[in-house]
Amino acid sequence: MMKLNLTPPLKRSFWQESIDSPPPTPALQGTQKADVAIIGGGLVGLWTALTLKQHEPDCEVVVLEQDVCGGGASGRNGGFAMSWWPKIGTLQSFCNTQQALFLGQSAEQAIHELGAFCREHAIDAHFVQKGWLWTATAPAHVNAWRGTLEACERLGVRPFERLSPQEVRRRTGSTIHLAGVFEASNATVQPAALVQGLRRVALAAGVQIHEHSGVTRIQTGQPAVLHTEGGQLHANKVVLATNAWSAAIPELARLITPVNSAMAVTCPLGEALEKIGWAGGESITDSQLMVDYYRTTRDGRIAFGKGTGALAFGSEIKGLFSDDAQSLAMTRADLLLTYPFLSQDQISHGWAGPIDRTYDSLPVFGHLQGHANILYGIGWSGNGVSPSRLGGRILASLALDRQDEWTQCGLVGRPCKPFPPEPFRYVGGNVVRKAVIRKERAEMRGQRPGSFDCFLAGLAPSGLEDKSTGGGR
Ligand SMILES: Cc1cc2nc3c(=O)[nH]c(=O)nc-3n(C[C@H](O)[C@H](O)[C@H](O)COP(=O)(O)OP(=O)(O)OC[C@H]3O[C@@H](n4cnc5c(N)ncnc54)[C@H](O)[C@@H]3O)c2cc1C
């Protein structure tokens, strides 16, 4: 028997609040059965469900979601649809060249496919494919992309374009940007609208979705039995698409640590974005480990996020991952530093959410030890909006016991550096996090950080991109 932790609904994001939500689907009642049960109605769960139906239309696929679909990270993220090229070095650390190229190219292709999927199904998810600017906002971060670009060049791919510092400042509308490179394939979406569209398409394909149906216990065996407050679901295969909530299962807690990411959204800024020059729809990140990520919205706002890295004892998904005042204050401060023409009272929305971070910031797929029928796909590490489509393919193929390029890809059953158990996880994690904050604050002031802080910060999990250290133009 395995216990899972349920959470009251997280604070709704700007994205969720600005669309009309459909009525929730009925909760699970009584005893039912499924060929494949998916726990979690986020992007990973929904893509898995849809892919299963595409492979085998008669397969009985049931999604159980404790809140409503998109109530987790999928409806509250930055909406950056990114590739895995910024992680090519890490991919190569556990994949052979051919595999790394396959995953890099598939992740880039997934962004184009996301746009095509939205067009095909008339999903107005505000898909805007205007590329991503990976920038440096501290002298020490200039050229952070060097190793990544060199790794791409060695593989014969050139997803990044080098830009002059002037061009970066012009396109971002902020002099804080000292340098940068551009990846043209990247896009942005309205994440809650994307989930809602995907949910609609999944329902139309015959996927059964039960919202407000949190799974409290998994009775292992064949079939496995999933228990909710109102019912039981007997399933031949179970897919855990439970993002950071997966840390409730000790075996999976070794693979991920839930960390906070927070977002602040401004009111519509009228012509201000045109005036500063950020009118091209590009998404932007800096090169901090506690990354700042920002994009514009269809109605002319700035949506600005920060990976604040805050941790909860026991990795429980509670208030810290919904609406954390300290994380929001850090995020607002960085927003105002980046765009000093803004004032606090122009920030209209703020919320937080959980990131399921692996040590190397790439996901991992597999089955629970001794339970070949319980699969998982976790560790998106802040880049799941577009790659979740690939995750859906991998999990669907695993659930159907297919032997294909997805079940055989390098992310399945890969080696992962484990996180320590409590209390070392929380106590040690906080020591490292505070060192990262001190280090990055010093770097942002153009100062040299203390060497002990650099040592401690070096113990942190890697970030959204593989970065070369040392800076230098
Ligand atoms: C603030 C923030 C900003 C981000 N920005 C970006 C970005 O710009 N680009 C990007 O690519 N990624 C971003 N991410 C990450 C991205 O949102 C995730 O990687 C992606 O949504 C993962 O989808 P998922 O389906 O795994 O998780 P989720 O959407 O969290 O889905 C998991 C679901 O499982 C449900 N669940 C958990 N336990 C149970 C249970 N016992 N029973 C039933 N249901 C359960 C939860 O309620 C939840 O809905 C961000 C994340 C956050 C929090």
The ligand as an SDF file (V2000), in Angstrom:
LIG
                    3D

 53 58  0  0  0  0  0  0  0  0999 V2000
    5.6490   29.1170  -11.3530 C   0  0  0  0  0  0  0  0  0  0  0  0
    6.0660   28.1020  -12.3900 C   0  0  0  0  0  0  0  0  0  0  0  0
    6.5860   28.5560  -13.6040 C   0  0  0  0  0  0  0  0  0  0  0  0
    6.9420   27.6390  -14.5800 C   0  0  0  0  0  0  0  0  0  0  0  0
    7.3110   28.1100  -15.8120 N   0  0  0  0  0  0  0  0  0  0  0  0
    7.5330   27.2370  -16.8180 C   0  0  0  0  0  0  0  0  0  0  0  0
    7.7440   27.7130  -18.1280 C   0  0  0  0  0  0  0  0  0  0  0  0
    7.6850   28.8990  -18.4020 O   0  0  0  0  0  0  0  0  0  0  0  0
    7.9940   26.7950  -19.0920 N   0  0  0  0  0  0  0  0  0  0  0  0
    8.0250   25.4530  -18.8320 C   0  0  0  0  0  0  0  0  0  0  0  0
    8.2750   24.6680  -19.7360 O   0  0  0  0  0  0  0  0  0  0  0  0
    7.7570   24.9910  -17.6020 N   0  0  0  0  0  0  0  0  0  0  0  0
    7.4940   25.8380  -16.6030 C   0  0  0  0  0  0  0  0  0  0  0  0
    7.1720   25.3610  -15.3730 N   0  0  0  0  0  0  0  0  0  0  0  0
    7.0990   23.9070  -15.1800 C   0  0  0  0  0  0  0  0  0  0  0  0
    5.8520   23.3350  -15.8270 C   0  0  0  0  0  0  0  0  0  0  0  0
    4.7200   24.0170  -15.3960 O   0  0  0  0  0  0  0  0  0  0  0  0
    5.7490   21.8440  -15.4810 C   0  0  0  0  0  0  0  0  0  0  0  0
    6.9550   21.1970  -15.8100 O   0  0  0  0  0  0  0  0  0  0  0  0
    4.6400   21.1580  -16.2320 C   0  0  0  0  0  0  0  0  0  0  0  0
    3.4470   21.8510  -16.0860 O   0  0  0  0  0  0  0  0  0  0  0  0
    4.5680   19.7590  -15.6720 C   0  0  0  0  0  0  0  0  0  0  0  0
    3.3280   19.2120  -15.8450 O   0  0  0  0  0  0  0  0  0  0  0  0
    2.8420   18.0160  -14.9330 P   0  0  0  0  0  0  0  0  0  0  0  0
    1.6640   17.4730  -15.5960 O   0  0  0  0  0  0  0  0  0  0  0  0
    3.9740   17.1180  -14.6140 O   0  0  0  0  0  0  0  0  0  0  0  0
    2.5130   18.7070  -13.5380 O   0  0  0  0  0  0  0  0  0  0  0  0
    1.1910   19.3800  -12.9470 P   0  0  0  0  0  0  0  0  0  0  0  0
    0.5630   20.3060  -13.8780 O   0  0  0  0  0  0  0  0  0  0  0  0
    1.5840   19.9110  -11.6060 O   0  0  0  0  0  0  0  0  0  0  0  0
    0.2180   18.1640  -12.7840 O   0  0  0  0  0  0  0  0  0  0  0  0
    0.2840   17.2560  -11.7040 C   0  0  0  0  0  0  0  0  0  0  0  0
   -1.1210   17.1160  -11.2150 C   0  0  0  0  0  0  0  0  0  0  0  0
   -1.1990   16.0230  -10.3240 O   0  0  0  0  0  0  0  0  0  0  0  0
   -2.2330   16.3050   -9.4170 C   0  0  0  0  0  0  0  0  0  0  0  0
   -2.0740   15.4050   -8.2860 N   0  0  0  0  0  0  0  0  0  0  0  0
   -1.0370   15.3240   -7.4300 C   0  0  0  0  0  0  0  0  0  0  0  0
   -1.2300   14.3550   -6.5380 N   0  0  0  0  0  0  0  0  0  0  0  0
   -2.4270   13.7960   -6.8270 C   0  0  0  0  0  0  0  0  0  0  0  0
   -3.1810   12.7430   -6.2530 C   0  0  0  0  0  0  0  0  0  0  0  0
   -2.7420   12.0490   -5.1970 N   0  0  0  0  0  0  0  0  0  0  0  0
   -4.3790   12.4300   -6.8070 N   0  0  0  0  0  0  0  0  0  0  0  0
   -4.8310   13.1010   -7.8970 C   0  0  0  0  0  0  0  0  0  0  0  0
   -4.1600   14.1250   -8.4650 N   0  0  0  0  0  0  0  0  0  0  0  0
   -2.9710   14.4550   -7.9430 C   0  0  0  0  0  0  0  0  0  0  0  0
   -2.0100   17.7620   -9.0740 C   0  0  0  0  0  0  0  0  0  0  0  0
   -3.1470   18.3700   -8.5370 O   0  0  0  0  0  0  0  0  0  0  0  0
   -1.6130   18.3270  -10.4330 C   0  0  0  0  0  0  0  0  0  0  0  0
   -2.6950   18.9010  -11.1180 O   0  0  0  0  0  0  0  0  0  0  0  0
    6.8290   26.2430  -14.3430 C   0  0  0  0  0  0  0  0  0  0  0  0
    6.3180   25.7950  -13.1280 C   0  0  0  0  0  0  0  0  0  0  0  0
    5.9340   26.7050  -12.1580 C   0  0  0  0  0  0  0  0  0  0  0  0
    5.3820   26.2120  -10.8650 C   0  0  0  0  0  0  0  0  0  0  0  0
  1  2  1  0
  2  3  1  0
  2 52  2  0
  3  4  2  0
  4  5  1  0
  4 50  1  0
  5  6  2  0
  6  7  1  0
  6 13  1  0
  7  8  2  0
  7  9  1  0
  9 10  1  0
 10 11  2  0
 10 12  1  0
 12 13  2  0
 13 14  1  0
 14 15  1  0
 14 50  1  0
 15 16  1  0
 16 17  1  0
 16 18  1  0
 18 19  1  0
 18 20  1  0
 20 21  1  0
 20 22  1  0
 22 23  1  0
 23 24  1  0
 24 25  2  0
 24 26  1  0
 24 27  1  0
 27 28  1  0
 28 29  2  0
 28 30  1  0
 28 31  1  0
 31 32  1  0
 32 33  1  0
 33 34  1  0
 33 48  1  0
 34 35  1  0
 35 36  1  0
 35 46  1  0
 36 37  1  0
 36 45  1  0
 37 38  2  0
 38 39  1  0
 39 40  1  0
 39 45  2  0
 40 41  1  0
 40 42  2  0
 42 43  1  0
 43 44  2  0
 44 45  1  0
 46 47  1  0
 46 48  1  0
 48 49  1  0
 50 51  2  0
 51 52  1  0
 52 53  1  0
M  END
$$$$
